């Protein structure tokens, strides 16, 4: 099992033809560095394909997921170039659910 301590979502689109080296260069461009035990998520413009780059402390892993129908819930017009996600939010994102409603973003404080 690959240990993942933090998950980061890049808001801007990435060309899904990118291999491991190009994806790693994009991680450094967007996030500043690829940290060990961190995962970095990217989507294409239509948000129906996603790539995940994971730095395991020794090397990098690159995985892809494509939806046959629908699209991933991906942020648009960001205030920041990336967003930190919890493991629960990642699970919801991969399933196509509104991940922004899980965790602190979904807390109701006043009725």
N, C-alpha and C positions, 0 to 999 in steps of 0.2 A: 504494500500500500504506500502511496506517495503522501508524505506529510504536507499539509497546506495550512499555514497559520493565518494568512490574510488573502483576501480576494479583492481584486481591483478591476473595475469596469471602465474601459476607455470609451468616452462618449462619441468621439469622431469615428467615421467609418474606415475600414481597412480593406484593401484588395484581398479577396479570399484566395487568390492564386499564390499568395506569399507563403514561402517555406519557413523553416525554423530560423534561418539566419535573418531573413527580412522581418519576420515577426519579432525577433529579439531586438533588432535595430529599432523597430517601432516602439517597443517597450521602453528602451532607453530614451528615445525621443520624447515620448509622452510622460513617462513617470520619472525620468532622470536616471534610473538604474534598475536592474533586475535583481531583486533581493532573494536570497535563499528561502525556500518554503513559502513563496508567494505565487499566486496564480493571477494571470492577467487576461481579461476577456475582451474580445473585439468582435464587431459585427460588420457586415457589409451594408451598403446604403439602404437596401430594402429590408434589412433586419430579418432575413429568413435564413441566414447562415451565420454561424458563430465559430470563432477559433479561440482556444484557450492555450496559453503558453504557461507552463509551470517550471520554475527553477527549483530543482530538488536538492541543491547544495553541491552537486557534482556536475550536472549538465542540465539541459532543458528538454521538456516534453512538449509536443504540440499536438493538440487534438482538435477535431472539427466536428460540428453538428449542423445538419441541414434539416429544415422543416419542409415537408412536402406540401403542407397547407398552413396558412397563417403566417405570423411573424412573431419574433421575440419582442417583449415589451422593453424598448430601448429608449433612453432619454434623448430628447432633441433640444437644440438651442440651449446649451448648458451655460451655467455660470462658471464652471470649472471644467477642465479637460478630462477629468476622471472622477469616479465615485467609488468609495469603499463599500463593500457588501458583506453582510454576515453570511454564514453558511446556509441559514434558512432562506435568505433572500436569493442566493444562488440556486438552491433547489427549486424555488418558485419560478425564477427566470428561465431555467432549463425546461420547465414544464409549460411555459408560456403564460404563467399567471402574473397578475400585477404585483410584482415583488416590492414596489415602493410602499405598499400598505403593510408590509411585514416589518416588525421591529419598531424603532423609535418614530419612524414616519407615519405609523398607523395608530399612534396613541391618541385617545380622546381624553382631553383634560378638562373641558368645560361642557356642560349640557345646557 
